[in-house]
Amino acid sequence: MERKRILVVEDESIVVLDIAKRLKSLGYGVSAIVSSGEEAFESVRKDHPDLVLMDIVLQREMDGIQAAALIQSLFDIPVIYLTAYSDDKTLDRAKFTGPFGYITKPFDTRDLQIAIEMALYKHIIDRSLKESNARLEKSLKGTIDAIAAIVELRGPFLSGYHQRVSRLAAAIAGEMGLSDSQVEGIRLVATIYDIGLVQMPIEVLMNVGRLEGTNMTIYQTYPRIGYDILNKVPFPWPIAEIVLQHCERFDGSGFPGGIKGDDILMEARILAVADTIAAMTSHRTYRPALEMNKALEEIANNKGILYDPKVVNACLQLFNEKGYKLE
């Protein structure tokens, strides 16, 4: 079995020699011995050990907790804390860095071995879970892309329409300061929000801008059809609910539920604006594409009426101040 290499970060010379001796007796290799957080980071960057034993109280400006946080943010290497200080404040700071173990000095060799082996095993499990989640995420995105392609083949859309909406919706969400997870959810739902259209009669789809009477009533059921399809899938985001609400309007004049204001999910409010911009600037069977300034004028004129003012402001700022282009 390959010998694991451990970086020891400790500023007491007697203690560090004792730790190194114990590690070697247990069959581990010592990649380096350093006495400060700055040196620990540099050693990890250059040598990539399998594990770090990190004292909390260290020389110079960066203590062990700061060094561990930096190391774990940039490298996939487990850290075990070594310290004689176990007060609540120190423990609370240490917990937030997600350590793989915590040993209070003085400790015996058996405790050290158990902590190291548990940390190394936990690291293997965590890495396996991350890789599994990455594969699942890739599969999920592939499935969503396939659904999006089907929707565009069925509906009155030019190729790539929903990708345009997706990019704009994600940009608006980012401009508004939404979390990375929310932005990712919006990016994905914006490629499939029209899935309910697959059950619409072709004569309805080809005349969306001129519908009335029974055909309009039929058309207004498509968000709920999309919801019913997607609600069966356990997405990590409220995808089905966003699809259900993306045709709702800020003043309650939308469909299918007639909800308004903050009762509409923020993601759906963002999608409503992004979809309007993309739709107005895309060619349709019943009209040519409009200029971007007309689309921006539309959402500006209906700010606080059809569209959330915060979403409109973020969208206008993207185009007018930051030079965003809807490719």
N, C-alpha and C positions, 0 to 999 in steps of 0.2 A: 504494500500500500504506500502511496506517495506521502512523504513526510510533509506535514503542514508547516508553513513558515509564519511566524508570529512577530509582529512589531511590538516592542515594549516601550511605553511612554511613561517614564518615571523620573523624578528629579532628586530622589534620595539614593545615593550611590550604593549604600549597604543593601537597601531593599531591592534595587534593580539587579544586583549581582545574585541575590538569593532567588529572585524570580527566574532569571536566566538559567541558573543551575537546575531549578525544579523543572523548567520546561524541557531542558535537554534530557533530564532523567526520565521524563515521560515520553520521550521520543519525538518531541517537536523541534523544529528548527527556529532559530532566532534570526529574523531578517535584518534587524537593526535595533539599537538601543538609543533613544533620544530623550531629552529632558524638557522639551517645550512643545506647545501646540503647533508653533510655526514649523519646527523641525519635523514633527509628526506628519503634517500635511505634505511637506516636501518629500519625505521618505515614502509615503504612500504613493505619491504621484510618480516617483521614479521607479519604485521597486514592486508595487502591487502585492503586498503580503496577503495571506489567506485570512488573517484575523489581526485585530489591534487590541492589545491590553492597554487601557488608557487611564492613567491617574487623573483625578479631577483637578486637584490643586497643583499647578505647574508654574515654572518660571516664566518671565516675560509677560506680554500683554494677553495672549490667547490662552485661556484655561482649557482643561480637558473637555468640558462640555461644548465650548465653542468649536474646538478642533474636531470633535466627533461629529457635530452638526455639519460642518463644512465637508468633512470626508464622506459622510453618508449621503450628502446632496450631490456629490460628483462621482463617487466610486461605489461599486457594488461590493463593499467589504464590511463584514460584521465588526462591531465594536463592543468590548466588555469593559465596564468601568471598574477601576480599582481605587478605593478610597478609604481613609480612616474617618471621613466626615459623612455622617448619614442623617443630618438634620432634615426636617421636612422641606425647607426651602431648596436645599441642594437636590433632594430627591425629585421635587417637582420640576426643577430645571432639567434634570437628567432624563426624566420620563418623556419629555417632549421631543427628544432627539431619537427616540425609538431604539434604545440600545438592545443588544442581544443577550445581555447579562449584567450583573452587578455584584461585585464581591467586596465585602468590607474587611479591611486589614485589621488585625492579622488574620490570615487564613491558612489552612493546612493544604498539603499537596493534593489530597483527594478532592477537596472543594474546588481547587483550581482546575483539575482535570475534568470534573463534572461540568463546570461552567463552560469550559472551552468546547467540549464535545457536544453539549446541548446547543451552544451558539452555532457551531458549524453545521449541525443537523438542521436547526431551524433555518439557517441560511439556505441550505439545499432545498428545503420545502418551500420557502418563500420564492426562491428563484423559479422552481418548478411551477408554482401557482401563477407567477407573472407570465411565464412563457405560455402556459395554458390559456390564461386570459387574453394574451395577445393573439393566439390562434383563434379563439372564439370571436374576438373583436374583428379580426380580419374576415372570418367567415360571415359574421353579421353584416359587415359593410359590403361584402360581395353580394349577399342576398338582397340588401337594400338597393344596390346598383342595378341588379337584375330586375327588380320590381320597377324601378324608375324607368328603365328602358321599355318595359311593357306598357307602362302608363303613357309614355311619349308616343309609342306606336299607335295606341288606341285613341288618344286625344288629339285635339287640334293644335299641336305644338310643333315648333321647329325643333330639330335635333339639338340637344344641349340646353333646352329652355330651363329645366329644373336645376341644372348645375349653375346656371346664372343666378337663379333665385337663391340657391343654397349659398353661393359665395357672398352675395349681397346681404342675406339675412345674418350670416355669421359675422360679417364685417360690422353690421349695425349692432349686433349683440356685444361684440368686442368693444366698440366705441362707447357703449353704455356701461361698460365695466362688469358685465355678467361673468360668472365663473367660467373657467375653462371647460368644465363638464357641461354647463348649460350651452355654451357656444357649440360644443361638439354635438349635443342633442339637436340643436337648431339646424346645424349644418346637415345632419342626417335626415331629419324629418322634412326638410325643405326639398328633398329629392323625391319624396313619395307621398306628399300630402294630397295629391290628386288621385290616389289609388281608387277612390270610390267611383271615378269616372268610367272605370272598366265595365260597369253595369249600366251605363247610360246608353239609350238608343242613339245611333249615329246621327240622326237628324237633329237631335238635341245638341250634340257635341259640335256640329258644324255651324250652328247658329246661336252660340252662347250669347252674343251681344245683342240679339234681337228676339229673345224669348219672351213669351207672355202666356197667360192662362195656364192650361194643363202642363204644357212643356216646361214652364218656369217652375211649377210645383214639383214636377219630376226632378228637374235639375237641382233644386234646393235640398234634395234628400242625399246628395252624394257625400257630404261630409260625414253623415251618420253611417252610410255604407262603409266608408273608409275606416271609421271608428270600429265598427263591428268586425271588420277584417283584422285590424291591427291590435285590437284589445286582447286577442288570444295569444299574443306574443309577449313574453316577459322582458320587455326592454328595460334598461337601467334609467330611462328617461320617460316622461309622460307622453310618449309619442302619439298614442291613440287619442288622448284628450286634446293635444295640440291640433291634430287633424280635424277633430270634431269642431273645434272653435275657430279655425283659421278664417272662416267667412263671417264671423261675428264682427260687429262694428262698435266703436267706442260709445256711440249714443244709443245703442240697443237696436239699431235698424237692420242688423245683419241676420243671418240664419245659420243653423236651424233652430237655435234656442232663443234668440232675441236677448241674450245676456249683454251686459254693457260694462264699461269702465274696468275697475280692478277685478271684477268677477271673471274677466277673460284672462287666461294665462298670459304672462308677459311674452312667452315664446310665440303664442298665437298672434299677439298684437304686432310683434316684429315681423312675423311671416306675412301678415296682411299688407304691410307697407312694402315689403320686398316683392311680393307677388304683384302688387299694383304697378310698381315701377317696371318690372320685367314685362308684364302683360301689355302695358301701354306702348312700350318701345319695341314690341315684337309684331311681326306681320300676322294678320288673321285673315281668314277667308272672307270676312265681311268688311275689312278695312285694312289700309296699309299701316306700317309701323309709324308711331309718332316720334317727334323729336324729344330728347331727354328733358329739355327745359319745360315741355308741356307736362310731362309726367311729374316732375318736381313741383311744378305749379299746382298740379292736382292735389298732391298730398299736403302742400302748404296751405291751400285754400280750405282743406277739410280737416286741418289740425284741430283736435278737440271735438270734432263732430264724428267723422268716420274713423279717424286714426288717433292713437295715443300721442299727445303732444311730445312726450319724452322721446318716443320712437322717431317721430317726424324730425325733431330737432337733431337727433343723432344722424339720421339719414342725410339731411340737408348739409350738416357739417362735413360729412364724408365727401359729398360731391362738390360742395362750394368752397370748402376751406382746405381739404386734404387731397383734392384731385382724384377721387376715386373714379374708376372707369368700369362700366358694366360691359365686359367683353362679350 
